[in-house]
Amino acid sequence: MVEKNVSTGGRGTSRRIIGKDDKTSSGPMFANLGNNKKTQSSNQFISVGRGTGKIQFGDIAPTSAKKIPEKASGKGKWIRTGRGTGRIWVK
């Protein structure tokens, strides 16, 4: 089933109604699509190293999603304020 969504233009000056498909370019469905294409073309060669070498596409290790790092703590550090002229010690 196709769901209707309102999409805005680049600067927000135009609006249009579009159909939202299940085929989005994110999430596990997109990852599976990429992995399937990679396995189908695993015996093809690709150029690497500024075009000076070549390897098989199947030899590249699979990548995983990046982990979001924890928010850095400012405890026990000096923080610059203003335009870099002042500083505050964070307890």
BAFI-3210 file (N, C-alpha, C; in Angstrom, 3 decimals, decimal comma, padded with zeros to 6 digits):
// residues 91
n [1|2|3|4|5|6|7|8|9|10|11|12|13|14|15|16|17|18|19|20|21|22|23|24|25|26|27|28|29|30|31|32|33|34|35|36|37|38|39|40|41|42|43|44|45|46|47|48|49|50|51|52|53|54|55|56|57|58|59|60|61|62|63|64|65|66|67|68|69|70|71|72|73|74|75|76|77|78|79|80|81|82|83|84|85|86|87|88|89|90|91]
n.u [000,833|000,515|001,400|000,336|002,291|003,368|005,742|008,314|009,961|013,412|014,030|011,783|009,748|008,040|005,500|004,572|002,589|003,482|003,891|004,643|006,880|007,652|010,231|012,832|015,896|017,316|017,922|017,380|016,393|017,513|020,197|020,280|019,685|021,983|023,926|023,087|023,517|026,259|027,129|026,311|028,002|030,519|032,681|033,789|036,311|037,670|039,119|041,732|043,646|044,366|043,925|045,980|046,049|044,223|041,454|039,366|035,881|034,509|036,414|036,470|035,863|032,766|030,954|029,757|027,129|027,883|028,784|027,291|029,147|029,542|028,404|030,769|032,324|032,763|033,962|036,431|037,963|039,132|037,035|036,728|035,459|033,335|035,063|037,208|038,674|038,143|037,919|036,483|036,402|035,317|033,594]
n.v [-001,176|002,211|005,116|008,481|011,403|014,692|016,583|018,946|021,541|022,504|025,021|025,305|026,551|025,338|022,819|019,404|016,511|013,269|009,756|007,404|004,858|001,465|001,036|002,352|004,178|003,307|001,529|-001,992|-003,289|-001,959|-002,485|-005,250|-005,346|-004,142|-006,013|-008,268|-007,451|-007,217|-009,857|-010,991|-009,775|-010,572|-011,819|-010,048|-007,675|-004,783|-001,502|-000,213|001,952|004,459|003,577|001,845|-000,764|-003,899|-005,653|-008,422|-007,939|-009,382|-009,813|-007,726|-006,819|-007,061|-004,164|-002,566|-000,803|002,443|003,053|005,218|007,529|007,998|010,932|013,442|014,197|017,128|017,302|018,196|019,724|022,606|025,042|027,019|030,325|032,922|034,627|032,965|034,165|033,930|031,520|028,622|026,506|023,227|021,430]
n.w [000,000|-000,806|000,799|001,281|001,338|002,294|000,698|000,964|-000,903|-001,638|-000,287|001,146|-000,214|-001,968|-002,199|-002,437|-003,046|-002,446|-003,087|-000,629|-000,686|000,291|-000,232|000,903|001,325|003,591|006,655|007,540|005,253|003,062|003,594|003,236|000,510|-000,585|000,253|-001,158|-003,818|-003,706|-003,289|-005,681|-007,518|-006,713|-007,915|-009,671|-010,690|-009,113|-009,317|-007,302|-005,126|-006,485|-009,027|-009,636|-008,779|-008,520|-007,120|-006,133|-005,838|-003,919|-001,966|-000,205|003,109|004,887|005,932|008,906|010,641|011,884|015,257|017,561|019,307|022,860|024,576|025,031|028,090|030,001|032,426|034,767|033,069|031,275|029,765|026,957|026,599|025,227|022,745|022,822|024,747|027,452|030,190|031,742|034,538|034,661|037,038]
ca.u [000,000|001,293|000,902|000,546|003,045|003,638|007,172|008,604|011,117|014,697|013,992|010,483|008,841|007,103|005,013|003,971|002,149|004,177|003,580|005,764|007,030|008,374|011,622|013,588|017,332|017,877|017,409|017,860|016,023|018,527|021,444|020,161|019,767|023,397|024,656|022,727|024,224|027,677|027,375|026,132|029,148|031,708|033,816|034,284|037,455|037,550|040,432|042,013|044,955|044,513|043,864|047,196|045,883|042,855|041,105|038,016|034,897|034,142|037,469|036,289|035,119|031,505|030,976|028,578|026,718|028,750|028,232|027,292|029,945|028,904|028,645|031,987|032,125|033,692|034,383|037,869|038,628|038,856|036,229|036,902|034,208|033,418|035,810|038,447|039,405|037,900|037,835|035,725|036,754|034,117|033,818]
ca.v [000,000|003,440|006,146|009,823|012,303|016,019|016,840|020,348|021,771|022,789|026,148|025,351|027,411|024,541|021,608|018,452|015,271|012,147|008,449|006,854|003,433|000,718|000,979|003,510|003,942|003,183|000,410|-003,341|-003,693|-001,396|-003,206|-006,552|-005,101|-003,934|-007,271|-009,153|-006,985|-007,490|-011,279|-011,277|-009,278|-010,814|-012,306|-008,989|-006,933|-003,322|-000,868|000,421|002,597|005,408|002,868|001,081|-002,162|-004,375|-006,755|-008,908|-007,241|-010,246|-009,831|-006,610|-007,245|-006,325|-003,085|-002,505|000,556|003,117|003,230|006,610|007,619|008,655|012,359|013,738|014,902|018,231|017,341|018,245|020,380|024,015|025,307|028,381|031,065|034,134|034,420|032,315|035,015|033,512|030,099|028,183|025,162|022,412|020,530]
ca.w [000,000|-000,909|001,702|000,748|002,198|001,758|000,634|000,681|-001,750|-001,007|000,649|001,784|-000,972|-002,752|-001,549|-003,357|-002,423|-003,055|-002,527|000,123|-000,920|001,307|-000,674|001,342|001,256|004,930|007,416|007,205|003,892|002,174|003,843|002,566|-000,923|-000,894|000,421|-002,272|-005,017|-003,534|-003,502|-007,098|-008,280|-005,905|-008,718|-010,548|-010,174|-009,015|-009,224|-006,017|-005,038|-007,586|-010,292|-009,897|-008,409|-008,619|-006,237|-006,355|-005,031|-002,802|-000,954|000,724|004,296|005,046|006,911|009,757|010,954|012,845|016,588|017,985|020,530|023,993|024,632|025,760|029,346|030,191|033,819|034,996|031,948|031,036|028,582|026,469|026,452|024,411|021,504|023,190|025,673|028,833|030,396|032,913|034,990|034,872|038,179]
c.u [000,879|000,627|001,228|001,270|003,213|005,134|007,381|009,859|012,338|014,662|012,633|009,468|007,823|006,717|004,405|003,603|002,796|003,704|004,803|005,795|007,677|009,858|012,326|015,069|017,949|017,284|017,894|017,509|017,055|019,862|021,418|020,262|021,219|024,208|024,346|023,438|025,711|027,987|027,208|027,339|030,461|032,905|034,342|035,432|037,137|038,950|040,551|043,357|045,246|044,574|045,070|047,066|044,441|042,668|039,707|037,074|034,491|035,181|037,327|035,416|033,827|031,620|029,699|028,264|027,650|028,039|028,332|028,087|029,167|029,279|029,858|031,668|033,174|034,230|035,892|038,641|038,286|038,038|036,413|035,550|034,440|034,081|037,162|039,256|039,227|037,881|037,127|036,180|035,476|034,412|033,264]
c.v [001,241|004,511|007,511|010,680|013,639|016,248|018,301|020,446|022,169|023,897|026,281|026,185|026,620|023,295|020,704|017,195|014,127|010,857|007,887|005,349|002,780|000,657|002,279|003,176|003,969|001,952|-000,935|-003,785|-003,185|-002,110|-004,570|-006,412|-004,915|-005,204|-008,246|-008,749|-007,298|-008,961|-011,659|-010,856|-009,531|-011,283|-011,249|-008,242|-005,449|-002,743|-000,138|001,138|003,502|004,714|002,010|-000,387|-002,593|-005,563|-007,233|-008,235|-008,066|-010,297|-008,714|-007,079|-006,441|-005,270|-003,118|-001,039|001,152|003,251|004,710|006,702|008,316|010,129|012,627|014,539|016,002|018,315|017,307|018,908|021,862|024,147|026,771|029,037|032,299|033,837|033,787|033,104|034,605|032,006|029,796|026,764|024,407|021,413|019,163]
c.w [000,000|-000,049|001,116|001,781|001,498|001,832|000,280|-000,166|-000,949|000,025|001,331|001,031|-001,772|-001,960|-002,609|-002,582|-003,183|-002,406|-001,848|-000,098|000,291|000,978|-000,303|001,310|002,646|005,598|006,926|005,795|002,884|002,361|003,163|001,056|-001,351|-000,780|-000,702|-003,553|-004,923|-003,776|-004,972|-007,918|-007,546|-006,727|-009,685|-009,870|-010,127|-008,861|-007,901|-006,100|-006,212|-008,944|-010,593|-009,545|-008,591|-007,683|-006,599|-005,373|-003,809|-001,706|000,070|001,879|004,412|006,134|007,725|010,043|011,998|014,183|016,960|019,284|021,641|024,002|025,515|027,014|029,470|031,595|033,926|033,870|031,928|029,756|028,215|026,271|025,595|023,087|021,786|024,191|027,129|028,935|031,698|033,237|035,271|035,967|037,913]
res [m|v|e|k|n|v|s|t|g|g|r|g|t|s|r|r|i|i|g|k|d|d|k|t|s|s|g|p|m|f|a|n|l|g|n|n|k|k|t|q|s|s|n|q|f|i|s|v|g|r|g|t|g|k|i|q|f|g|d|i|a|p|t|s|a|k|k|i|p|e|k|a|s|g|k|g|k|w|i|r|t|g|r|g|t|g|r|i|w|v|k]
***
